[in-house]
């Protein structure tokens, strides 16, 4: 659909179309960094992009590239690799804010664009623990006394990758199941995702809001946690030590998060005909 838009829009014109209240009010629309500052500055990038020939899907491609480079950055020894990964996590979210804005301005929203965006986030979060596991594997392999622990950590990083993708995919499975059952699309509101606190699962989910460990499983939080661990390892003088324990702790915790997410979906009204 062709929409007649100004070729040189003002920021106010862009905000009215690209950042309408109904979009910003969605429960899962924004990462906390977007709410805090990225959404406030993404409009400036969008103002530049809409004056070029790049498509919204092209911007999403830049978002995906930044996400994949996060994992490559983790292969740089010392703390500078994780520092670069944290920076790239912000670049990824910056493009992620802007691709939807470009699509809304050009009225080019499409299932293909949504699909590519999902591929980007899933692959980014899958590659981070694999890269982290390989980082620890290389650092532990250098130390003869700890080399025996290197291979298990590499395997556990791969297992963590699967669990992270599974946890993210469960929400999409709910939408897919509803669509295949002929049910309408769920609105992106807190009420639509509520689980009754009258059930044990509902009470546990309500308690989880006070200790939202599951939020640590996203790319931005993972990169910050990896940076913290790399600093601890540098201070301790043992490269890979804190990162190794990070994987050992995250793996069983992620199993519990997946179980909780599954049970929460099963008892919610979202999967009831």
C-alpha positions as CSV (number, residue, x, y, z in Angstrom):
1,X,0.0,0.0,0.0
2,X,1.4,3.4,-1.1
3,X,1.1,6.2,1.5
4,X,1.8,9.8,0.6
5,X,4.3,11.0,3.3
6,X,6.4,14.1,3.4
7,X,9.9,13.5,1.9
8,X,11.5,15.5,4.7
9,X,9.3,15.0,7.7
10,X,9.7,16.8,11.0
11,X,10.4,15.0,14.2
12,X,6.8,15.7,15.4
13,X,5.4,14.2,12.2
14,X,7.6,11.2,12.6
15,X,6.6,10.7,16.3
16,X,2.9,11.0,15.5
17,X,3.1,8.1,12.9
18,X,6.0,6.0,14.2
19,X,5.5,6.3,18.0
20,X,1.7,6.4,18.5
21,X,0.4,5.8,22.0
22,X,-1.2,2.5,21.1
23,X,2.2,1.1,20.1
24,X,4.1,2.4,23.1
25,X,1.4,1.2,25.5
26,X,1.8,-2.4,24.5
27,X,2.8,-4.6,27.4
28,X,5.7,-6.2,25.6
29,X,6.5,-3.4,23.2
30,X,9.6,-2.1,24.9
31,X,12.7,-3.4,26.6
32,X,13.6,-1.4,29.7
33,X,16.5,0.3,27.9
34,X,14.1,1.4,25.2
35,X,11.7,2.9,27.8
36,X,14.6,4.5,29.6
37,X,16.4,6.2,26.7
38,X,16.6,4.3,23.3
39,X,13.0,5.1,22.2
40,X,13.7,8.8,22.9
41,X,16.6,8.8,20.5
42,X,15.6,6.2,18.0
43,X,13.4,8.8,16.2
44,X,16.6,10.7,15.2
45,X,18.0,7.6,13.5
46,X,14.6,7.0,11.9
47,X,14.6,10.6,10.6
48,X,17.8,9.8,8.7
49,X,16.7,6.4,7.5
50,X,13.4,7.5,6.0
51,X,15.3,9.9,3.7
52,X,17.3,7.0,2.2
53,X,16.2,4.0,0.1
54,X,16.8,1.4,2.9
55,X,13.7,-0.6,3.7
56,X,12.4,-1.5,7.1
57,X,13.6,-5.1,6.5
58,X,17.0,-3.7,5.6
59,X,17.1,-2.0,9.0
60,X,16.1,-5.3,10.6
61,X,19.0,-6.8,8.8
62,X,21.4,-4.3,10.5
63,X,19.8,-5.2,13.8
64,X,20.5,-8.9,13.2
65,X,24.1,-8.2,12.1
66,X,24.7,-6.2,15.3
67,X,23.3,-9.1,17.4
68,X,25.5,-11.7,15.7
69,X,28.5,-9.5,16.2
70,X,27.8,-9.5,19.9
71,X,28.7,-13.2,20.0
72,X,31.8,-12.7,17.9
73,X,32.9,-9.9,20.3
74,X,32.8,-12.4,23.2
75,X,35.6,-14.3,21.5
76,X,38.0,-11.4,22.2
77,X,40.0,-12.3,25.4
78,X,39.9,-10.2,28.5
79,X,37.2,-7.6,29.4
80,X,37.3,-5.7,26.1
81,X,35.3,-8.4,24.3
82,X,32.4,-8.2,26.7
83,X,32.6,-4.4,26.7
84,X,32.2,-4.5,22.9
85,X,29.3,-7.0,23.3
86,X,27.5,-4.6,25.7
87,X,27.9,-1.8,23.2
88,X,26.6,-3.9,20.3
89,X,23.6,-5.0,22.4
90,X,22.6,-1.4,22.6
91,X,23.2,-0.9,18.8
92,X,21.0,-3.9,18.2
93,X,18.2,-2.5,20.2
94,X,18.7,0.9,18.6
95,X,18.1,-0.6,15.2
96,X,15.3,-2.7,16.6
97,X,13.5,0.4,17.8
98,X,14.0,2.1,14.4
99,X,13.0,-0.7,12.0
100,X,9.4,-0.7,13.2
101,X,9.3,3.1,13.0
102,X,10.5,3.0,9.4
103,X,7.9,0.4,8.6
104,X,5.1,2.4,10.2
105,X,6.2,5.6,8.3
106,X,6.2,3.8,5.0
107,X,3.2,1.7,5.8
108,X,5.3,-1.4,4.9
109,X,4.5,-3.6,7.9
110,X,4.4,-7.2,6.8
111,X,4.5,-10.8,8.1
112,X,7.9,-11.2,6.5
113,X,9.3,-8.3,8.5
114,X,7.9,-9.7,11.8
115,X,9.4,-13.1,10.9
116,X,12.9,-11.6,10.1
117,X,12.8,-9.7,13.4
118,X,12.0,-12.9,15.3
119,X,14.8,-14.8,13.6
120,X,17.1,-12.0,14.6
121,X,16.3,-12.1,18.3
122,X,16.2,-15.9,18.5
123,X,19.5,-16.4,16.7
124,X,21.2,-13.7,18.8
125,X,20.1,-15.2,22.1
126,X,21.1,-18.7,20.8
127,X,24.6,-17.6,19.7
128,X,25.5,-15.7,23.0
129,X,25.8,-18.8,25.3
130,X,27.5,-20.8,22.6
131,X,30.1,-18.0,22.2
132,X,30.4,-17.7,26.0
133,X,30.9,-21.5,26.3
134,X,33.7,-21.4,23.7
135,X,35.2,-18.3,25.4
136,X,35.4,-20.2,28.7
137,X,36.6,-23.4,26.9
138,X,39.5,-21.5,25.3
139,X,40.5,-19.8,28.6
140,X,40.3,-22.9,30.7
141,X,42.2,-25.0,28.1
142,X,45.2,-22.7,28.5
143,X,45.4,-23.6,32.2
144,X,46.5,-27.2,32.5
145,X,45.0,-27.6,36.0
146,X,41.5,-26.5,34.7
147,X,41.6,-28.0,31.2
148,X,39.5,-31.0,32.3
149,X,36.6,-28.6,33.0
150,X,36.8,-27.0,29.6
151,X,34.8,-29.6,27.5
152,X,31.8,-29.8,30.0
153,X,31.5,-26.0,30.0
154,X,31.4,-26.0,26.2
155,X,28.7,-28.6,26.2
156,X,26.7,-26.7,28.9
157,X,26.9,-23.5,26.8
158,X,25.3,-25.3,23.9
159,X,22.6,-26.7,26.2
160,X,21.9,-23.2,27.6
161,X,21.5,-22.0,24.1
162,X,18.7,-24.5,23.4
163,X,17.0,-23.6,26.7
164,X,17.1,-19.8,26.0
165,X,15.5,-20.3,22.6
166,X,12.9,-22.7,24.0
167,X,11.9,-20.2,26.6
168,X,11.6,-17.4,24.1
169,X,9.7,-19.7,21.7
170,X,7.1,-20.7,24.2
171,X,5.3,-17.4,24.0
172,X,5.2,-17.7,20.2
173,X,3.9,-21.3,20.5
174,X,0.9,-19.9,22.4
175,X,0.1,-17.6,19.5
176,X,0.6,-20.4,17.0
177,X,-1.6,-22.8,18.9
178,X,-4.4,-20.2,19.2
179,X,-4.1,-19.5,15.4
180,X,-4.3,-23.2,14.5
181,X,-7.3,-23.6,16.8
182,X,-9.1,-20.7,15.0
183,X,-8.9,-18.4,18.1
184,X,-8.4,-14.6,17.6
185,X,-5.0,-12.9,18.2
186,X,-4.3,-12.0,21.8
187,X,-4.1,-8.3,22.5
188,X,-0.7,-7.2,23.9
189,X,-2.0,-6.2,27.3
190,X,-1.3,-7.3,30.9
191,X,-4.9,-8.5,31.3
192,X,-4.6,-10.9,28.3
193,X,-1.5,-12.5,29.9
194,X,-2.8,-12.6,33.4
195,X,-2.8,-15.9,35.4
196,X,-5.2,-16.2,38.3
197,X,-3.5,-15.8,41.6
198,X,-6.0,-18.3,43.0
199,X,-3.8,-21.1,41.6
200,X,-0.4,-22.1,42.9
201,X,1.2,-21.3,39.6
202,X,-0.5,-17.9,39.6
203,X,0.9,-17.1,43.1
204,X,4.4,-18.3,42.1
205,X,4.2,-16.1,39.0
206,X,3.1,-13.1,41.0
207,X,6.0,-13.7,43.4
208,X,8.4,-13.9,40.4
209,X,7.7,-10.2,39.7
210,X,9.7,-9.3,42.8
211,X,12.6,-11.4,41.6
212,X,12.4,-11.4,37.8
213,X,15.3,-13.8,37.1
214,X,13.8,-14.6,33.7
215,X,14.7,-11.1,32.6
216,X,18.4,-11.9,32.8
217,X,18.0,-14.4,29.9
218,X,17.7,-11.7,27.3
219,X,20.6,-10.5,25.1
220,X,21.2,-7.1,26.9
221,X,21.1,-8.5,30.4
222,X,23.3,-11.5,29.4
223,X,25.9,-9.2,27.9
224,X,26.0,-7.1,31.1
225,X,26.2,-10.2,33.2
226,X,29.1,-11.5,31.1
227,X,30.9,-8.2,31.4
228,X,30.5,-8.3,35.2
229,X,31.9,-11.9,35.3
230,X,34.8,-11.0,33.1
231,X,35.7,-8.2,35.4
232,X,35.5,-10.6,38.4
233,X,37.7,-13.1,36.6
234,X,40.3,-10.4,35.8
235,X,40.4,-9.3,39.4
236,X,40.8,-12.9,40.5
237,X,43.6,-13.4,38.0
238,X,41.9,-16.5,36.6
239,X,40.4,-15.9,33.1
240,X,37.1,-17.7,32.6
241,X,36.5,-18.6,36.2
242,X,33.5,-16.4,36.9
243,X,32.1,-17.0,33.4
244,X,32.3,-20.7,34.0
245,X,30.2,-20.4,37.2
246,X,27.8,-18.2,35.4
247,X,27.1,-21.0,32.9
248,X,26.8,-23.6,35.8
249,X,24.3,-21.4,37.6
250,X,22.3,-20.2,34.5
251,X,21.8,-23.7,33.1
252,X,19.7,-25.3,36.0
253,X,18.0,-21.9,36.6
254,X,16.9,-21.8,32.9
255,X,15.5,-25.3,33.2
256,X,13.3,-24.0,36.1
257,X,12.3,-20.9,34.1
258,X,11.2,-23.1,31.2
259,X,9.2,-25.3,33.4
260,X,7.5,-22.3,35.1
261,X,6.8,-20.7,31.7
262,X,5.2,-24.0,30.5
263,X,3.0,-24.4,33.5
264,X,2.0,-20.8,33.4
265,X,0.9,-21.1,29.8
266,X,-1.0,-24.4,30.6
267,X,-3.1,-22.9,33.4
268,X,-3.7,-19.5,31.7
269,X,-6.9,-18.7,29.8
270,X,-4.8,-18.1,26.7
271,X,-4.9,-21.8,25.7
272,X,-8.6,-22.3,26.6
273,X,-11.0,-22.6,23.7
